[in-house]
Amino acid sequence: MPAFLEGAQIEGDSQGNARLRGKASIRRQDAVLKANIIDYNKRTGVMDAQINARLIRDGNILSGTSIIYNSEDGTASVDQPNFWLDDGGAGAGSWADVFNRDQMSITDVTYSGCPCPQPSWYIETEKLDLDYAANEGVARNGVLYFKNVPILASPYLTFPIKKERKSGFLLPTFGNTSNTGFDYTQPYYFNIAPNYDATLQTRAMSKRGVQLGGEFRYLGASYSGQMAGTYLAKDLQTGEDRWLYSAQHSQRFGRGFFGGYNVNGVSDDNYFNDFASLGINQAVISALPRQVGGGWGSEYVTTSVAVSTFQTLSPTGTLVIPQYNKVPEYAINASRFDIGGFDVQSLNTLTEFQAPLDNRFAFGPGGSLRWRPDGQRLLSYNSIAYPIVRPGWYITPKVAMSLSQYQTNWYGLEQTFGYGQPSNGRALPIMSVDSGMTFERDTTFFGKSALQTLEPRAYYLRVPYRDQSQYPVYDTTLADFSFSSAFQENIFAGFDRISNANQATFALTTRWLDASSGFERLQLGIAQQYYFEDQLVTLPGQIPRTNTKSQFLFGGNAALTDTLNLSSLLQYNPYASQINRAQITSRWRPQRLATLALSYRYQVNPPALSLYQPQGQNQVSAAFQWPLTNKWYSIGRVDYSFNKVFAPSIINPSQTLDIPKVTQAVLGLEYKGDCCWTGRVVMQRYVVSVDQTNTGVFFQLELGGLGNLGQNPMAVIGRSIPDYQPINPPLPRVNKFERYE
């Protein structure tokens, strides 16, 4: 490899020796060596740099009082080294040995991954080994300092050099909750292969005991998956063994074949209530799926078979009606679009429904209990549509046929109560016409040029009546009335009930778009349905509709300014002169790291006790991220409920219980240090059941370039605070060309 020599004076001899004096440098394609004096032997490739020596290679810089560098094998010896790595790490020591382009060892070293002039954290160690190929730094007899205060000592401390995976102990996490007490977790990470890794962890809880856990992840060209689990022997509170397992796998076998499974389970109903430490996402889990299946698919046809069962979780104080198991479900679906202008679709399923043996009851009309039936359901939905789309308007006529056949085991209900038939069949033709237009005009919006649209839409639906009162209900509920469901063929979500319909839906939408950017400044919409016959098909316990007009739907979104947004959805009942549903959300974001969000959600209680309609809601939520100073930031969220919760029991199936008015509260402080550290303290309180809450306090010290100390509350913050932004952005990696001299 050619070498370029430069200096104020250059002397050489016939043996290939050269001495460079005064701003001396030797440049090769792979490295640059600088010093006041450099002795160079061309035959051996050895360079001896004296006084202010400096070696630049692969974006890394190594300097010292003297450097002996072999350009052929990449080895070097450095006296009083200072080094800067391309990942942002830097340090100083008494002696350094460079073994090759990937490995070096420094003695009596101070190292930090913080690129600040005065690092907030650093490691002092007797010996530091750096291996770029393995992405590993090993500090022997090292002490971690933060703000010149020792916070961690270890005879053997490893850390990643680059922001890539490596095996070793991860930094521990800790916090405190009312359910677990002081909570300390120590994980160990295994970087098995580029597409395999695993994590083992020990979690010590003062109120529960020591829990062991692990996770294994894998990824291939045609498959992926993970397995995880925890185990706690003899819970200190309950005296029982507590555990969790979870496994997912998906695979493509080639030639269109695929398969996979999703299996989950816990030891008891209260597992997530007792062990969820961060957020309410785990505490509200009511069913764990156990599914396995496979199939074949092509461009137009997909076939599959799957078995699905569920572990239903009914924590203390609640009663959850379990889902039906599907053992199994076969499906054949086909679709083809734009065949001479026609869109054709066929959906076909054959399902064996089975209620869990230990919970084969449900609440019937009037709050009575009845045994849940088992059975088979064959469904076939076939449709053909002809969309006609032209500039400014469209019309889509569509016809469909819904076929179903039920074979049901009512367990004697048909004789005892006269309810249900062993065999039922249904054939329902469905006809609809969807149409819409778009008008545009140039206008202004608060003095700025804008484009306004006017978009009327009309939808007609005709479905004849079929008596379905003797049909079982396996997986069907009443769908919410919304702008999307108003243009659907069925008011029910599912196929166990298909409502009769002779109705028209009309909607009108208008938008104001910025003339230069197309940004939507304002959008308003209204919709209503007109019924030409009464509703005759209902779910058990549902009161049928007899009105000739539906409730009004009002919706809107407004970007009032570049920093203030408002959205709303209202459902108004003209017959009762009341609002049955409302959702109003506003967000103000005046600058980076500053946001305020306020929302209100309301939904009236259903007119009768029913398992197939959502219960009422009346809740206000407020969330914020706001700077207090240029270093301190506050975060928080409060969800306040004005409602009671429906909590049926066998003794009193219609009972309601008061729940704490504050269903979730998050409050925290963040401190933005210099460019490489952040401190956080977050307190959270949330409802895990109708009679139980969990309170936790979490601490975190985030050290840029090293990791985090303490329980990680970022998942809570990210879910709870809309538009949350990290106060310290991630450290950028140095490009090797930035350090080329």
C-alpha positions in Angstrom: 0.0 0.0 0.0 1.5 3.4 -1.0 2.7 5.7 1.9 2.9 9.5 1.6 5.6 11.1 3.7 5.5 14.8 4.8 7.7 16.9 7.1 9.7 20.1 7.4 12.8 17.9 7.0 13.1 14.4 5.6 16.3 12.3 5.7 16.7 8.8 4.3 19.3 6.1 3.4 19.7 3.2 1.0 18.3 0.7 3.7 14.8 2.1 3.4 15.0 4.2 6.6 13.6 7.7 6.8 13.4 10.3 9.5 10.8 13.0 9.3 11.1 16.2 11.4 8.7 19.1 12.0 5.0 18.5 11.5 5.8 15.0 10.3 3.0 12.8 9.0 2.8 9.4 7.1 -0.4 8.8 5.3 -1.7 5.5 4.0 -5.1 4.5 2.8 -5.9 2.8 6.1 -4.3 5.1 8.6 -2.6 8.4 9.3 0.3 8.9 11.8 1.5 12.3 13.0 4.2 13.5 15.4 7.1 16.0 15.7 9.5 13.2 14.8 8.8 10.0 12.9 11.3 7.2 12.1 10.1 5.0 9.3 11.5 1.7 8.0 9.9 1.0 4.6 10.9 -2.7 4.5 9.3 -3.6 7.9 6.6 -1.0 7.9 7.5 0.0 11.5 6.9 3.7 12.4 8.4 5.2 15.6 6.6 8.5 16.4 8.0 10.8 19.1 6.5 13.9 20.8 2.8 14.7 20.3 2.2 11.4 18.4 -1.2 10.8 16.9 -2.7 7.8 15.1 -6.0 8.1 13.2 -7.5 4.9 11.9 -11.1 3.8 11.1 -12.6 6.9 12.8 -10.6 6.2 16.0 -7.9 8.5 17.3 -5.0 7.4 19.6 -2.5 9.9 20.8 0.4 9.7 23.3 3.9 10.9 24.0 5.2 8.2 21.7 3.7 5.6 19.4 5.4 2.6 17.8 3.2 1.5 15.0 3.5 -1.4 12.6 1.5 -0.6 9.5 1.7 -4.1 8.1 0.0 -6.0 11.0 -1.7 -3.0 12.6 -0.1 -3.4 16.0 1.1 -0.5 18.1 2.4 0.5 21.6 1.5 3.9 23.0 2.9 5.7 26.0 0.5 7.9 28.1 -2.3 7.2 25.6 -5.5 9.3 25.1 -8.1 7.8 22.8 -11.4 8.7 21.1 -13.5 5.9 19.6 -15.9 6.3 16.7 -18.9 5.4 18.9 -18.3 8.4 21.1 -16.3 6.7 23.9 -13.0 8.3 25.1 -10.4 7.9 27.8 -6.8 8.1 29.0 -4.3 5.7 30.5 -0.7 5.0 31.3 0.1 2.5 28.5 -1.8 0.9 25.5 -1.1 -2.2 23.5 -2.9 -2.4 20.1 -2.9 -6.1 19.0 -4.6 -5.7 15.7 -7.2 -3.5 14.0 -10.0 -4.8 16.3 -8.3 -5.3 19.7 -6.4 -3.1 22.2 -5.6 -3.1 25.9 -5.1 0.0 28.1 -3.6 0.1 31.6 -4.6 2.3 34.5 -7.4 3.9 32.4 -10.3 6.3 32.8 -13.0 5.7 30.2 -16.3 7.3 29.4 -18.9 6.8 26.7 -20.0 10.4 27.2 -18.6 12.7 24.5 -18.9 15.9 26.6 -15.7 17.9 27.5 -16.4 17.1 31.2 -18.1 13.7 31.2 -20.8 13.2 33.8 -19.9 9.5 34.2 -16.7 7.5 33.8 -15.1 4.2 34.7 -11.8 3.9 36.4 -10.1 0.5 36.0 -6.8 -1.2 36.3 -7.1 -2.6 32.8 -9.5 -2.1 30.0 -9.7 -4.5 27.0 -11.5 -3.3 23.9 -12.6 -5.7 21.2 -14.3 -4.0 18.2 -15.2 -7.3 16.4 -16.9 -8.7 19.5 -18.3 -5.2 20.4 -17.1 -5.6 24.0 -15.3 -3.6 26.5 -14.0 -5.4 29.7 -13.0 -3.4 32.7 -11.2 -5.3 35.4 -11.5 -4.1 39.0 -13.5 -1.1 37.7 -15.5 1.5 39.5 -18.3 3.5 37.8 -18.4 7.1 38.9 -21.3 9.6 38.4 -20.6 13.2 39.1 -17.3 12.0 40.7 -19.3 9.8 43.1 -18.7 6.0 42.9 -22.0 4.3 42.4 -21.0 0.8 41.2 -17.9 -1.4 41.6 -17.1 -4.7 40.0 -14.1 -6.9 39.6 -15.3 -7.7 36.0 -17.5 -5.1 34.2 -18.4 -5.5 30.5 -20.1 -3.0 28.3 -20.8 -2.6 24.5 -18.4 -0.4 22.5 -20.9 0.3 19.8 -24.6 0.5 19.9 -25.0 -3.2 19.1 -25.9 -6.3 21.0 -23.4 -8.1 23.2 -23.6 -10.8 25.9 -23.3 -9.8 29.5 -25.1 -8.4 32.5 -27.5 -5.6 31.8 -27.8 -2.7 34.2 -30.3 -3.6 37.0 -33.7 -2.0 37.4 -35.4 -1.2 40.6 -38.6 0.5 41.9 -41.3 0.1 44.5 -45.0 -0.8 44.1 -47.8 -1.5 46.6 -48.3 -5.0 45.3 -44.6 -6.1 45.1 -42.8 -3.9 47.6 -39.2 -3.1 46.7 -38.7 -4.5 43.2 -35.2 -5.3 41.9 -34.5 -7.0 38.6 -31.0 -8.2 37.4 -31.0 -9.3 33.7 -28.3 -11.1 31.8 -28.3 -11.0 28.0 -27.0 -13.7 25.6 -26.1 -12.6 22.1 -26.2 -16.1 20.7 -26.1 -15.3 17.0 -27.1 -12.4 14.7 -30.6 -13.9 14.5 -30.9 -15.4 18.0 -30.7 -13.9 21.5 -31.9 -14.6 25.0 -32.3 -12.8 28.3 -32.4 -14.4 31.8 -33.4 -12.3 34.8 -33.8 -12.6 38.5 -36.5 -10.4 40.1 -36.5 -9.9 43.8 -39.6 -8.5 45.4 -39.8 -7.8 49.1 -43.5 -8.7 49.3 -43.5 -11.7 47.0 -40.1 -13.4 46.9 -37.6 -14.1 44.1 -38.9 -14.7 40.6 -36.9 -16.2 37.8 -37.7 -15.3 34.2 -36.4 -15.6 30.7 -37.0 -14.8 27.0 -35.7 -16.3 23.8 -36.1 -14.7 20.4 -35.2 -15.9 16.9 -35.6 -14.7 13.4 -35.0 -16.5 10.1 -35.6 -15.9 6.4 -39.0 -17.7 6.6 -39.8 -17.9 10.3 -39.7 -15.9 13.5 -40.9 -16.2 17.1 -40.1 -15.9 20.7 -40.6 -17.8 24.0 -40.8 -16.3 27.5 -41.7 -17.3 31.0 -41.5 -16.6 34.7 -41.6 -18.7 37.8 -42.0 -17.8 41.5 -41.9 -20.5 44.1 -44.1 -20.0 47.2 -45.4 -16.5 46.9 -44.9 -14.8 50.2 -48.4 -13.4 50.1 -50.4 -16.4 48.8 -48.1 -19.4 49.6 -48.6 -20.7 46.0 -46.3 -21.1 43.0 -46.9 -18.3 40.5 -45.9 -18.6 36.8 -46.4 -17.3 33.3 -45.5 -18.7 29.9 -45.8 -17.3 26.4 -44.7 -18.6 23.0 -45.3 -17.3 19.5 -44.1 -18.7 16.1 -44.9 -17.9 12.5 -43.4 -19.6 9.5 -43.7 -19.8 5.7 -43.1 -23.2 4.4 -42.9 -22.3 0.7 -45.3 -22.8 -2.2 -47.9 -20.7 -0.4 -48.0 -22.8 2.8 -47.8 -21.1 6.2 -48.3 -21.9 9.9 -47.8 -20.8 13.4 -48.9 -20.7 17.0 -49.6 -18.3 19.9 -49.7 -19.9 23.3 -50.0 -18.1 26.6 -50.9 -18.9 30.2 -50.6 -17.8 33.8 -50.9 -19.7 37.1 -54.0 -17.8 38.4 -56.5 -15.1 37.7 -54.7 -12.4 39.8 -51.3 -12.9 38.2 -51.2 -9.6 36.2 -52.9 -7.7 39.1 -50.1 -8.7 41.5 -47.1 -8.5 39.2 -47.8 -5.8 36.7 -45.3 -3.1 37.6 -45.5 -0.6 34.9 -48.8 0.7 33.4 -52.3 -0.7 33.1 -51.8 -2.6 29.9 -51.2 -5.9 31.7 -53.5 -5.3 34.6 -56.6 -5.2 32.3 -55.9 -8.4 30.5 -59.0 -10.6 30.7 -58.2 -13.4 28.2 -55.0 -15.2 27.1 -55.1 -16.8 23.7 -53.9 -20.3 22.9 -53.9 -20.7 19.1 -52.3 -23.0 16.6 -53.0 -23.1 12.9 -51.8 -23.2 9.3 -52.9 -22.9 5.8 -52.2 -22.1 2.2 -52.5 -18.9 0.2 -52.2 -17.6 -3.3 -52.9 -14.3 -5.0 -56.6 -14.7 -4.9 -57.4 -17.6 -2.5 -56.5 -18.3 1.1 -57.3 -21.4 3.1 -56.6 -22.1 6.7 -57.4 -24.2 9.7 -56.9 -23.1 13.3 -57.7 -24.2 16.9 -58.3 -21.3 19.4 -58.8 -21.6 23.1 -58.6 -19.0 25.8 -57.7 -18.8 29.4 -60.2 -16.4 31.0 -58.9 -14.2 33.9 -61.5 -13.1 36.5 -59.5 -11.3 39.2 -61.0 -11.1 42.7 -64.1 -8.9 42.7 -64.9 -9.3 39.0 -66.7 -11.8 36.8 -65.6 -12.1 33.2 -67.7 -14.2 30.8 -65.2 -16.4 28.9 -65.0 -16.4 25.1 -66.0 -19.5 23.1 -63.2 -21.9 22.1 -63.0 -22.6 18.4 -62.0 -26.3 18.1 -61.3 -26.0 15.2 -62.2 -23.3 12.6 -61.8 -23.9 8.8 -61.7 -20.9 6.4 -61.6 -20.5 2.6 -61.5 -16.9 1.4 -61.2 -15.7 -2.1 -61.3 -12.3 -3.7 -60.7 -10.8 -7.1 -60.9 -7.2 -8.0 -61.5 -5.4 -11.3 -62.6 -8.4 -13.4 -64.1 -6.4 -16.2 -65.0 -3.7 -13.7 -66.5 -6.2 -11.1 -65.2 -6.9 -7.6 -65.9 -10.4 -6.4 -65.4 -11.7 -2.8 -66.2 -15.0 -1.0 -65.7 -15.6 2.7 -66.4 -19.1 4.0 -65.9 -20.6 7.5 -66.8 -23.7 9.4 -66.4 -23.4 13.1 -66.9 -25.8 16.1 -67.7 -23.6 19.1 -67.2 -25.0 22.6 -67.8 -23.1 25.9 -65.3 -23.7 28.7 -66.5 -26.6 30.8 -65.9 -24.8 34.1 -67.8 -21.7 33.0 -70.7 -22.7 30.9 -73.2 -19.9 31.9 -74.1 -16.4 30.8 -76.6 -13.8 31.8 -79.8 -13.9 29.9 -82.7 -11.5 29.6 -83.6 -9.9 32.9 -80.3 -10.9 34.5 -81.1 -14.6 34.7 -78.5 -17.3 34.3 -78.5 -19.8 31.5 -76.2 -22.5 30.3 -74.2 -21.7 27.2 -74.7 -23.9 24.2 -72.1 -25.6 22.0 -72.4 -26.2 18.3 -71.1 -25.9 14.7 -71.6 -22.9 12.4 -71.2 -22.9 8.7 -71.0 -19.4 7.1 -70.7 -18.4 3.5 -70.7 -14.7 2.5 -70.5 -14.0 -1.3 -70.6 -10.6 -2.9 -70.2 -8.9 -6.2 -69.9 -5.1 -6.7 -69.4 -2.9 -9.7 -67.7 0.4 -8.7 -68.2 3.3 -11.1 -65.6 5.9 -10.4 -65.4 9.2 -12.3 -63.8 12.5 -11.6 -65.9 14.2 -8.9 -68.3 11.3 -8.2 -68.7 7.6 -7.7 -71.5 5.0 -7.4 -71.0 1.4 -6.2 -74.0 -1.1 -6.5 -73.4 -4.3 -4.6 -75.3 -7.6 -4.1 -74.4 -10.3 -1.6 -75.7 -13.6 -0.3 -75.2 -14.6 3.3 -75.7 -18.3 4.0 -75.5 -20.0 7.4 -76.2 -23.4 9.0 -76.2 -24.1 12.7 -76.1 -27.4 14.6 -76.5 -26.6 18.3 -76.5 -28.5 21.5 -78.6 -26.5 23.9 -78.2 -28.9 26.9 -82.0 -29.1 27.5 -82.8 -25.4 27.3 -85.1 -26.0 24.3 -87.2 -28.3 26.4 -87.0 -26.4 29.7 -87.5 -22.9 28.5 -88.6 -23.4 24.9 -85.5 -21.6 23.8 -83.3 -22.7 20.8 -83.5 -25.3 18.1 -81.0 -28.0 17.4 -80.8 -27.1 13.7 -81.1 -23.7 12.0 -80.4 -22.4 8.5 -80.5 -19.0 7.0 -80.2 -17.5 3.5 -80.2 -13.7 3.3 -79.8 -11.7 0.1 -78.2 -8.3 0.7 -78.4 -5.3 -1.7 -76.7 -1.9 -1.3 -75.8 1.1 -3.3 -73.1 3.5 -2.1 -72.6 6.9 -3.9 -70.8 10.1 -3.3 -69.7 13.4 -4.9 -66.9 15.9 -4.3 -67.3 19.6 -5.1 -64.4 22.1 -4.7 -64.1 25.9 -4.6 -61.4 28.4 -3.9 -61.9 30.4 -0.7 -60.0 31.7 2.3 -59.5 30.4 5.8 -58.8 33.1 8.4 -57.4 35.3 5.7 -55.2 32.6 4.0 -55.9 31.0 0.6 -57.7 27.7 0.9 -59.6 25.1 -1.0 -63.0 24.1 0.3 -64.6 20.7 -0.5 -68.2 19.7 -0.2 -68.7 15.9 -0.1 -72.2 14.5 0.0 -72.6 10.7 0.4 -75.7 8.5 0.2 -76.0 4.8 1.0 -79.0 2.6 0.6 -79.2 -0.9 2.2 -81.9 -3.6 1.9 -81.8 -6.8 3.9 -85.0 -8.9 4.3 -86.2 -10.1 7.7 -85.4 -13.7 8.9 -86.3 -14.9 12.4 -83.1 -15.5 14.3 -84.4 -15.6 17.8 -83.6 -19.3 18.2 -80.0 -18.9 17.0 -77.1 -19.2 19.4 -74.8 -16.2 20.0 -71.1 -17.3 19.8 -69.1 -14.2 18.8 -71.5 -11.4 18.0 -72.0 -8.0 19.7 -73.8 -4.8 18.8 -71.4 -2.5 16.9 -70.9 1.1 17.9 -72.8 3.6 15.8 -70.1 5.7 14.1 -69.2 7.2 10.7 -67.8 3.9 9.5 -70.5 1.6 10.9 -73.3 3.8 9.4 -72.2 2.6 6.0 -72.0 -1.1 7.0 -74.3 -3.9 6.0 -75.0 -5.0 9.6 -75.5 -3.3 12.9 -74.0 -6.3 14.6 -70.3 -7.1 14.7 -70.4 -10.8 13.8 -72.6 -13.2 11.8 -74.8 -14.8 14.5 -77.3 -12.0 13.9 -77.9 -10.2 10.6 -80.4 -7.3 11.1 -83.2 -6.7 8.7 -82.8 -3.3 6.9 -84.6 -1.0 4.6 -82.8 2.2 5.2 -80.8 5.1 3.7 -77.8 6.8 5.2 -76.9 10.4 4.3 -73.7 12.1 5.2 -72.2 15.5 4.4 -68.5 16.3 4.8 -66.7 19.6 4.2 -63.0 20.3 4.4 -60.8 23.4 4.2 -57.4 22.7 2.8 -54.4 25.0 2.7 -54.0 26.1 -0.9 -50.2 25.9 -0.9 -49.5 22.7 1.1 -52.8 20.8 1.0 -52.7 20.6 4.9 -56.2 20.1 6.2 -57.2 23.0 8.5 -60.8 22.1 9.2 -63.0 19.1 8.6 -66.7 18.9 9.6 -69.1 16.0 9.0 -72.7 15.0 9.8 -74.6 11.8 9.2 -78.0 10.3 9.9 -79.9 7.1 8.9 -83.5 6.9 7.8 -85.4 3.7 8.5 -88.3 2.5 6.4 -89.1 -0.4 8.7 -88.7 -1.4 12.4 -85.8 -3.5 13.7 -87.0 -7.1 14.2 -83.7 -8.9 14.8 -82.1 -8.5 18.2 -79.6 -10.0 20.5 -80.8 -11.5 23.8 -81.9 -8.7 26.1 -81.7 -6.0 23.5 -84.5 -3.6 23.0 -85.4 -3.3 19.3 -85.4 0.0 17.5 -88.8 1.4 16.4 -87.7 4.9 15.4 -87.8 6.1 11.8 -84.6 8.1 12.1 -81.3 7.3 13.7 -79.3 9.5 16.0 -77.3 12.3 14.5 -73.6 11.9 14.1 -71.4 15.1 14.3 -67.7 15.0 13.8 -64.9 17.5 13.3 -61.2 18.1 13.3 -59.6 21.5 13.4 -56.0 22.7 13.2 -56.9 26.1 14.8 -53.2 27.1 14.7 -50.0 25.3 13.8 -49.8 24.3 17.5 -53.4 23.8 18.6 -55.6 20.9 17.4 -59.2 20.0 18.3 -61.2 17.0 17.4 -64.7 15.9 18.4 -67.4 13.3 17.8 -71.0 13.7 19.1 -73.9 11.3 18.8 -77.2 13.1 19.5 -80.5 11.4 20.2 -83.3 13.7 18.9 -86.0 11.6 20.5 -84.6 11.9 24.0 -83.0 15.3 23.3 -79.8 14.1 24.8 -76.2 13.3 23.7 -75.7 9.6 23.8 -72.0 9.6 23.0 -69.3 12.3 23.0 -65.5 12.4 22.5 -63.7 15.7 22.5 -59.9 15.9 22.4 -57.6 19.0 22.3 -53.9 19.2 22.0 -51.6 22.2 22.3 -48.0 21.9 21.4 -46.4 25.3 21.4 -42.8 24.1 21.2 -40.6 21.0 21.4 -40.8 19.2 24.8 -44.1 21.1 25.7 -47.5 19.6 25.1 -50.9 19.8 26.8 -53.7 17.3 26.0 -57.3 17.3 27.3 -60.0 14.8 26.4 -63.5 13.9 27.5 -65.3 10.6 26.7 -68.9 9.9 27.4 -71.2 7.1 26.4 -74.7 6.6 27.8 -75.5 3.3 29.6 -77.5 0.8 27.5 -81.2 0.8 28.1 -81.2 -2.8 29.5 -78.6 -5.1 31.1 -76.8 -6.8 28.2 -73.6 -8.6 27.6 -73.6 -7.6 24.0 -73.4 -3.8 24.4 -70.6 -1.7 25.9 -71.3 -0.2 29.3 -71.5 3.5 29.8 -68.5 5.7 30.1 -68.0 9.2 31.6 -64.3 10.1 31.9 -62.1 13.1 31.5 -58.3 12.8 30.9 -55.6 15.4 31.1 -51.9 14.9 30.2 -48.9 17.1 29.9 -45.2 17.4 29.3 -44.0 20.9 30.3 -40.6 22.5 30.9 -40.2 24.1 34.4 -36.7 25.4 33.7 -34.1 24.7 31.0 -33.2 21.6 33.0 -36.3 20.4 34.7 -39.4 19.0 33.0 -42.7 17.8 34.4 -44.9 15.0 33.0 -48.3 13.8 34.2 -51.6 12.3 33.4 -54.9 11.9 35.3 -57.9 9.9 34.2 -61.0 10.8 36.3 -64.2 8.7 36.0 -67.6 9.9 36.9 -69.2 6.5 36.3 -69.9 3.3 38.2 -68.6 0.0 37.0 -70.8 -3.0 36.1 -69.5 -5.9 38.2 -72.0 -8.8 38.1 -71.8 -11.7 40.5 -73.8 -14.9 40.8 -75.6 -13.6 43.9 -76.4 -10.2 42.3 -75.9 -10.2 38.5 -77.0 -6.6 38.1 -74.8 -5.1 40.8 -72.7 -2.0 40.2 -69.7 -1.0 42.3 -68.2 2.4 42.9 -64.6 2.5 41.7 -61.9 5.0 42.7 -62.7 8.3 40.8 -59.1 8.5 39.6 -58.6 5.4 37.5 -55.0 6.3 36.5 -52.6 8.9 37.7 -49.0 9.5 36.5 -46.8 12.2 37.8 -43.1 12.6 37.2 -40.1 14.9 37.0 -37.3 14.7 34.5 -33.9 16.4 34.8 -31.9 17.0 31.7 -28.2 16.9 32.6 -25.5 17.6 30.1 -25.4 15.9 26.7 -25.2 12.4 28.2 -27.4 11.9 31.2 -31.0 12.2 32.3 -32.7 11.6 35.7 -36.3 10.6 36.1 -38.7 9.8 39.0 -42.2 8.7 38.1 -45.1 7.8 40.4 -48.1 5.9 39.1 -51.3 4.8 40.6 -53.9 2.8 38.6 -56.9 0.6 39.1 -56.3 -3.1 38.6 -59.8 -4.3 39.6 -63.0 -2.9 41.0 -61.6 -3.1 44.5 -57.8 -2.9 44.1 -55.3 -0.3 43.0 -51.6 -0.5 42.5 -49.2 2.4 43.3 -45.6 2.4 42.2 -42.6 4.7 42.3 -39.9 4.3 39.7 -36.4 5.8 39.4 -34.1 5.9 36.4 -30.7 7.3 35.8 -30.0 7.3 32.0 -26.3 7.5 31.1 -25.7 8.2 27.4 -23.4 5.6 26.0 -23.8 3.2 28.8 -27.4 2.4 29.7 -30.0 2.9 32.3 -30.0 2.4 36.1 -33.4 1.8 37.7 -36.8 0.7 36.6 -37.5 1.9 33.1 -40.7 4.1 33.1 -40.5 5.1 29.5 -43.2 2.6 28.5 -45.6 4.2 31.0 -44.6 7.7 29.8 -44.9 6.8 26.1 -48.4 5.3 26.5 -49.7 7.9 28.9 -48.5 11.2 27.5 -49.6 12.0 23.9 -46.8 13.3 21.7 -44.2 12.8 24.4 -40.6 13.6 23.3 -37.4 12.4 25.0 -35.6 15.3 26.6 -32.2 14.0 25.5 -32.0 12.8 21.9 -29.8 9.7 21.3 -26.1 10.4 20.8 -25.1 10.4 17.1 -22.4 8.0 16.0 -19.2 9.6 14.7 -18.6 9.0 11.0 -15.0 8.0 10.4 -14.6 10.7 7.7 -15.4 13.4 10.3 -12.1 12.6 12.1 -10.0 12.3 9.0 -7.0 14.7 9.3 
